[in-house]
Amino acid sequence: MSRRPTAGPGEGPRSAAARLTGRRAVGIRPLSGALAEVVLDDGHVVMVKHGDGPGAIRAEATGLRWLADAGAVRVPAVHGHDGQWLVTDRVPTGRPNAGSAARFGRELAALHAAGAPAFGAAPPGGPEDAYIGLAPMRNVPGADWPHWYAEHRVLPYLRGAVDNGTVRRPEAAVIERVCAHLPELAGPAEPPARLHGDLWHGNVLWGADGEIWLIDPAAHGGHRETDLAMLRLFGCPHLDRVLDGYQEVAPLADGWADRVGLHQLFPLLVHAVLFGRGYAEQALAVARAALTG
């Protein structure tokens, strides 16, 4: 049985690409300290990503494959990964357009409908301790969305924001009250959806082929309105067309627009922990709005 060569000390993206694809790397273009484009000897260009957090690369690789398995959205093919490196296809990018947006909405609805075993379920083979961006994120299954969302998505980051002084202790009570009232605020019960999990516009690539591709997932079982709320939070070109396409396939429950803030609490608190007070103030504002109806 053949074995993949192991990483050498101080390995870089070029040698990692060669080792994980079995092809010679003939060129490289660094994009950041953790990401590079590497040209292989057959002309194929791949993205090579370095991950420092334990389990981060495995979480991303299994997430990409789980999304691909739904047969609904386009994600870059995974060519190889290990504890430190991930090699995927590069997606040549184009310009946003309304037709692609509506088609993506329909595809996103189909992805969500592919489902998950439970709220909080990790992709098959994925770690329980995963990441959303640079922040740790635990994939722990729960029986119902309101209690799971409070315990494993909102409150851990609220505690982190309080501990680092981004949210003041008296302010935390507002978000804690929202968590206590989630069973009444969450709307009709829905089955667990297969989520991308970090669906801000930077992870939505408008391909040169006219299609939309998704990258950098924090995939897990969750509520479908969370992905849509993330798209709205950080802006997405032609979002109205995305939502129109989505609703053609899978109409959202009554009152979904009023629940957007609830679903934004999670990413806002993640950003408060990572990036500071401005996001904490946004989280507090949506929490107060949820309580006042």
C-alpha positions in Angstrom: 0.0 0.0 0.0 1.5 3.3 -1.1 1.8 6.1 1.4 1.8 9.9 0.9 5.2 11.5 1.5 5.2 13.4 4.8 5.9 17.0 5.2 9.5 18.1 5.8 10.6 20.7 8.3 9.8 24.3 7.2 7.9 23.1 4.1 6.4 25.8 1.9 3.4 25.9 -0.3 5.2 24.9 -3.5 6.6 21.6 -2.0 3.3 21.0 -0.2 1.4 21.2 -3.5 3.8 18.8 -5.1 3.6 16.3 -2.3 -0.2 16.4 -2.0 -0.9 16.3 -5.7 1.9 14.0 -6.9 2.8 16.6 -9.6 5.9 18.9 -10.0 5.3 22.5 -9.0 6.8 24.9 -11.5 5.6 28.3 -10.3 4.1 30.1 -7.3 2.3 33.4 -6.6 2.0 34.2 -2.8 -1.3 35.8 -2.0 -0.9 36.1 1.8 1.1 34.6 4.5 -1.3 31.6 4.5 -2.4 31.3 0.9 -0.6 30.9 -2.5 -1.4 30.0 -6.1 0.9 27.2 -7.3 1.3 26.2 -11.0 1.7 22.4 -11.6 3.7 20.9 -14.4 0.5 20.0 -16.3 -0.5 23.7 -16.3 -3.1 23.3 -13.6 -3.2 26.1 -11.0 -4.1 25.2 -7.5 -4.7 27.1 -4.3 -2.4 26.1 -1.4 -3.6 27.1 2.1 -1.7 26.7 5.4 -3.6 26.3 8.6 -2.2 26.7 12.1 -5.2 25.8 14.3 -5.5 22.1 15.3 -8.1 20.5 13.0 -8.6 23.7 10.9 -7.5 22.1 7.6 -9.4 18.9 8.2 -12.6 20.9 9.0 -12.3 22.9 5.8 -11.5 19.9 3.6 -14.4 17.8 4.9 -16.7 20.8 4.7 -15.9 21.3 1.1 -16.5 17.7 0.3 -19.8 17.6 2.3 -21.1 20.6 0.4 -20.0 19.1 -2.9 -21.7 15.8 -2.0 -25.1 17.6 -2.0 -24.7 18.1 -5.8 -26.3 21.6 -5.4 -23.5 24.3 -5.2 -20.1 24.5 -6.8 -17.0 24.3 -4.6 -13.4 23.9 -5.6 -12.2 20.3 -5.8 -9.9 19.1 -2.9 -6.7 17.6 -4.3 -5.1 16.8 -1.0 -4.7 17.8 2.6 -2.9 16.9 5.8 -2.6 18.5 9.2 -1.1 21.7 7.9 -1.8 22.1 4.2 -4.9 22.1 1.9 -4.7 22.0 -1.9 -7.8 22.9 -4.0 -8.6 24.0 -7.4 -8.3 27.7 -8.2 -11.5 29.4 -9.3 -11.0 32.1 -12.0 -13.2 35.0 -11.1 -15.5 37.2 -13.2 -18.1 39.9 -12.5 -21.4 39.6 -10.5 -24.5 39.4 -12.6 -28.2 39.1 -11.8 -28.8 35.8 -13.7 -26.1 34.0 -11.7 -27.4 35.4 -8.5 -30.9 34.0 -9.0 -29.5 30.6 -10.0 -27.3 30.7 -6.9 -30.4 31.3 -4.8 -32.0 28.1 -6.2 -28.8 26.2 -5.7 -28.4 27.4 -2.1 -31.9 26.3 -1.3 -31.1 22.8 -2.7 -27.9 22.7 -0.6 -29.9 23.5 2.6 -32.5 20.9 1.7 -29.7 18.2 1.5 -29.9 18.4 5.3 -27.7 17.3 8.2 -28.1 14.6 10.9 -28.6 17.2 13.6 -28.1 20.9 14.5 -24.4 21.2 15.1 -23.5 18.1 13.2 -20.0 18.2 11.7 -19.4 17.1 8.1 -18.6 13.3 7.9 -15.0 12.9 9.1 -14.8 16.5 10.3 -13.6 17.4 13.8 -15.8 18.5 16.6 -13.4 21.4 17.3 -13.5 23.4 14.0 -13.2 27.0 13.1 -15.1 29.9 11.6 -12.5 32.1 10.1 -9.8 32.5 12.8 -12.2 31.7 15.7 -12.6 28.3 17.2 -16.1 26.8 16.7 -17.4 23.6 18.2 -19.7 21.3 16.3 -21.7 19.6 19.0 -25.1 18.1 18.1 -28.3 19.4 19.7 -31.9 18.3 19.6 -33.5 21.6 18.7 -32.3 24.8 17.1 -33.1 27.5 19.7 -31.3 25.7 22.6 -28.4 24.5 20.4 -27.9 28.0 18.9 -27.8 29.7 22.3 -25.5 27.1 23.9 -23.0 26.5 21.1 -23.2 29.6 18.8 -24.1 32.7 20.8 -23.1 32.3 24.4 -19.5 31.0 23.9 -18.6 34.1 21.9 -20.5 36.4 24.2 -18.4 35.0 27.1 -15.3 35.6 25.0 -16.3 39.2 24.2 -17.0 39.8 27.9 -13.7 38.3 28.9 -11.7 40.5 26.6 -13.7 43.6 27.5 -15.4 44.1 24.1 -18.8 43.6 25.7 -19.3 45.1 29.1 -20.8 42.7 31.7 -24.1 44.6 32.3 -24.6 44.7 28.5 -24.3 40.9 28.2 -27.6 40.5 30.0 -29.4 41.8 26.9 -28.0 39.0 24.7 -28.6 36.5 27.5 -32.3 37.5 27.5 -32.5 36.9 23.8 -31.1 33.4 24.3 -33.6 32.7 27.0 -36.5 33.8 24.7 -35.2 32.0 21.5 -37.9 29.3 21.7 -40.5 32.0 21.2 -38.5 34.2 18.8 -37.1 31.5 16.5 -40.2 31.0 14.3 -41.6 27.6 13.2 -39.4 24.6 13.8 -37.3 23.5 10.8 -35.2 20.4 10.1 -31.4 20.8 10.2 -30.0 22.3 7.0 -26.7 21.7 5.4 -25.0 25.1 5.9 -21.9 26.7 4.4 -21.7 28.3 7.8 -19.5 31.4 6.9 -21.4 32.7 4.0 -20.2 36.3 3.8 -19.5 37.8 0.3 -15.8 37.1 0.5 -16.5 33.4 0.4 -18.9 33.8 -2.6 -16.9 33.8 -5.8 -18.4 35.0 -9.0 -16.7 32.7 -11.5 -15.4 33.6 -14.9 -17.6 30.7 -16.1 -20.8 32.6 -15.1 -21.4 30.4 -12.0 -21.1 31.1 -8.3 -18.5 29.1 -6.3 -18.3 28.8 -2.5 -15.0 28.7 -0.6 -13.8 28.6 3.0 -16.8 26.9 4.6 -17.4 26.5 8.3 -19.9 23.7 7.4 -22.3 22.2 9.9 -25.9 21.4 10.4 -27.9 24.5 11.3 -30.9 26.7 10.5 -31.1 27.7 6.8 -31.9 31.3 7.7 -28.4 31.7 9.2 -26.6 31.4 5.9 -29.0 34.0 4.4 -28.6 36.3 7.3 -24.8 36.1 6.9 -25.2 37.1 3.2 -27.2 40.2 4.2 -24.9 41.2 7.1 -21.8 41.8 5.1 -23.4 42.6 1.8 -23.8 40.5 -1.4 -24.2 41.7 -4.9 -27.7 41.2 -6.3 -28.9 39.8 -2.9 -32.5 40.5 -3.8 -32.1 38.2 -6.8 -30.4 35.5 -4.7 -33.4 35.6 -2.3 -35.9 35.5 -5.1 -34.3 32.4 -6.5 -34.2 30.8 -3.1 -37.8 31.5 -2.5 -38.8 30.0 -5.8 -37.5 26.6 -4.6 -37.9 26.7 -0.9 -40.1 29.6 0.4 -39.0 30.9 3.8 -41.3 30.7 6.8 -43.5 33.8 7.6 -41.6 36.4 9.6 -38.1 35.4 8.3 -37.1 39.0 7.6 -37.8 39.9 11.3 -35.5 37.1 12.4 -32.5 38.2 10.4 -31.0 39.9 13.5 -31.3 36.7 15.6 -29.2 34.8 13.0 -26.7 37.6 12.8 -25.9 37.5 16.5 -23.6 34.6 16.0 -21.3 36.1 13.3 -21.4 39.5 15.0 -20.2 38.1 18.3 -17.5 36.1 16.5 -16.3 39.4 14.9 -16.6 41.2 18.3 -14.2 38.7 19.8 -11.8 38.9 16.8 -12.1 42.6 15.8 -13.5 44.7 18.5 -16.1 46.9 19.9 -17.8 48.0 16.7 -19.2 44.6 16.1 -20.2 44.2 19.8 -22.3 47.4 19.4 -24.0 45.9 16.3 -24.7 42.7 18.2 -26.3 44.6 21.1 -28.4 46.6 18.7 -29.9 43.5 17.0 -30.4 41.9 20.4 -32.4 44.9 21.7 -34.4 45.0 18.5 -35.3 41.3 18.8 -36.5 41.9 22.4 -38.7 44.8 21.5 -40.2 43.1 18.5 
